[in-house]
Amino acid sequence: MSLVWKDQGWGNRKGTIVVRLMRRRRLPVEAVVAEDTSLFGVAPHAWEDGLVELDAAHPIVSQAEAGDTLSFLRNAGPLLAPPREMGKKEPPGQDMLMQERT
């Protein structure tokens, strides 16, 4: 799997990609069969290529069955502070960006 990604470019680095192996149990319910929250590590401050190869022993591969799907989620981390009073500037939150590979 590969991607190009970065976080917001300042402050703490907390952003990660969560990869889930999903299986449809009954329409419309899907169940998480396997999950990896650290496959690509933590997002860098500058644009960077991420490349991961999964071997047959990795749970996302070893537990896969015909018809399963992969779900990719962005975990950018919590807000830095609670929202402020009306009329006051909101605190910046965490953000993470990805680009489509061509």
N, C-alpha and C positions, 0 to 999 in steps of 0.2 A: 504494500500500500504506500502511496506517496501523496504528499501535499506540499503547498507553499504557504507559510503562515507566519504570524507575529502577534504579539499582544499590543496594547495601546502605546508602547514605546517609552514609558516612564514608570516610576514607582516599583512596587513589588511585582515579581513574576509569579502568577498563580494559575494562569490559563492552561487547560489541558483539553485533550480530545478523548471522549469516552466512546469506545467501540463496543457495540452489543450484538450478540448473535440472537436473533429473534425467531420464534416459532409460533405459527398461528395454531391456537388450540381449538377455538370455536369462533366463528365470525361474530363480532369484529375484534375479538380479544387476541392479543399477541402476548406471549410470555418471553421473558429474558432467560435464555438458556445459559449464556456465558457473557461475561463483561470484563473489559480491561480498561482501567482508568489511567494507566500510565504508559501506554504503548508508545507514544511519541515523546514522552517526557513533558517538561514545562515549556510553554511558548516563549520564544526569544523576543527581545525588544526590536530587532530588525528583521526584515523579510529573510526567511531561511527555508531551504528545502528540508523536508522530513521524509525519510524512507525507512520502512519497516518491512521485514520479511518474516512471515510466520511459518514455522515448521509444523510438521504433522502432530507434534506433541502439544502444541498450544491449544488450550480449551476452545478457542473460537474455531479452530480447524477440526480438532479431534471430536467435538460434539456436534458438528454440523451434519444435517440430514438434508435430503432432497426437499426443496420448497422453502428452506430457511432463508432469511434475509439478514443483511448487516445494517445496523443503524449507527450513524455517526452523530454524536452530540457534542456541542461546544460547552465547556464549563469555564466561564470567564472569571469566576470568583464572586464574592459578595460585594455589595456597595461599600464604599469606604466609611460612610457615616449615614445616620438616618436622615430622611428629608428634613429640610429646614422650614421655618414658618413661611406662609404665603408672602410673596413679594421679595423674598431673599433668594440669593443665588443657590441653586441646588449643588450639592457636592458632586464631583466627578465620580462616575462608577468605573468598573472594570470593563474592558472591551478586548476582543480578540478578533483578528481578521484572517481570512483565508482567501486564496486565489485559486481559480480553476486552472488546472494544468492543461497546456495545449501541446 
